[in-house]
Amino acid sequence: MDAILAFDLGTTALKCALHDFHGNVIAKAAVEYQLIAPDADSVEMDVETYWDAFKTALGAVIRESAINPAHIKALGVSAQGETLIVVDKDGKPLRRAIVWLDNRAQREADELGEKFGHRYAYEITGQVKLVPTWPASKILWIRKHEPQVFEKAAKYLLIEDYFLYRLTGEFVCEGSLVTSTCYWNFRTRQWWTEMLAELGIFPNQLPEYRESGEVVGKLRKETADELGLKVGTLVCTGALDQACGAIGVGNIQPGIFSENTGAALAICASVNQATLDPNDQMPCHYHGLPGLYMLHTFTGGGIVMRWFRDEFAQIEMTVGKASDIDAYDLMGKEAAKVAAGCEGLVMLPHLQGAMAPEANPKATGVFYGFTLRHGRSHFMRAIMESVCFIVRRNIEVIEGMGVKVNEIRALGGGARSSIWKQIEADITGRPVLTTINEEAATLGAAILAGKAIGLYSSVQEAANQMVQIKNRFEPTKENQVIYDETYNTYVNLYNALCPLFSKRKG
């Protein structure tokens, strides 16, 4: 059986999956790795750790599938954004990768913000503010604090770029990942020369631009031998992990909104053109399809449910372990016993501050309105409802920008919960669809690779063949009425507490 090998370069783990041409997973594996945090602001990774994880996961997939490497027709990639790798003229890393979570470059980000102005940078890059996360800030930090690295730097790469080079020998990048470098103009798809000049780097120190879903080159012999793959296997440009996830659930045209509920909640809405928020709240990225963009941001998500599980759901964890049932499934069954609106119990799920769209780091978690009639099940459901209120808030911001949202595609761990997705449909007033394949990011990478090597004429055709809908949750009218009222309470509660949040220390 012919197949496509796709891998997802995550923050704390690398996933590898072998997909057939219908999108089914033949075999998959994951390898975790530990981030290196030398101090409170620094987050790094030995570059070879990523490569070793890839080799290990790939080996496991080949063994499990027993596939003949000659039947692997292409390699596709999904990747974390903003992680910076600096290499010398021989393509060797000059230092550890600076992971996207790294915040050491705050002063440099402030300096760039003062130089260009955040609104001007937003117009050029689609990113609402210049922050330490962006590779532009990281490069300026290297220039100031590691001049020996800066002087020897031949190429500044993102993690996808590095893997494409390691596999093919070609220095290539694509738009969905380089959008948030803040040295790429996401309208013209050219390097932002003003920013490059400010950083003191040149276009020849950056990879060649290609669209997602294009063949980069063939797998090099020495690399093929190292990996146990066939020499000449085609290697293709992929996309940012969240863009791949959106593609992997069929979010490839305007009107569709996808949400990925994991520890965080990532949201994407596809749009036909670069679309900026007049209130400077919603970033806009280049998508994984030529000429398509996506409104994309992160906010609070499943971490709140994990907190409750670890602190208050020992029963579910114990029973789940004994019966081989996920504790979250048992918690969902408990939440399903409670009526919509939780009998007046409302939660603000801002345990790590309020992220998009409020962007209030001083906000905290709050349970409001509980009485003697409320029990654990009410609190479980209130958490689920609160995350769905965040989804609704972000949809309102997006629609306020003139972008219509007709349906929601769900992925990530939260998509496994039927009760949670029904709550989401009821709160947002839109159908919520889940897909059969839970490996949406690797599926998105496989779809792009399938298009690249000509198995399909377009990403749309590939997605039609490879994305399979599992469940569709329609809004329940009677619950919508209840949730409109509860949602108003949620919004008013947050607004009422903002003065108290602002006084909070730390």
Secondary structure, 3 states (H helix, E strand, C coil): CCEEEEEEECCCEEEEEEECCCCCEEEEEEEECCCECCCCCCCEECHHHHHHHHHHHHHHHHHHHCCCHHHEEEEEEEECCCCEEEECCCCCECCCEECCCCCCCHHHHHHHHHHHCHHHHHHHHCCCCCCCCCHHHHHHHHHHHCHHHHHHCCEEEEHHHHHHHHHHCCCEEEHHHHHHHCCEECCCCEECHHHHHHHCCCHHHCCEEECCCCEEEECCHHHHHHHCCCCCCEEECCEEHHHHHHHHCCCCCCCEEEEEECCEEEEEEEECCCCCCCCCCCCEEECCCCCCEEEEEEEECCHHHHHHHHHHCHHHHHHHHHHCCCHHHHHHHHHCCCCCCHHHCEEEECCCCECCCCCECCCCEEEECCCCCCCHHHHHHHHHHHHHHHHHHHHHHHHHCCCCCCEEEEECHHHHCHHHHHHHHHHHCCCEEEECCCCHHHHHHHHHHHHHCCCCCCHHHHHHHHCCEEEEECCCHHHHHHHHHHHHHHHHHHHHHHHHHHHCCC
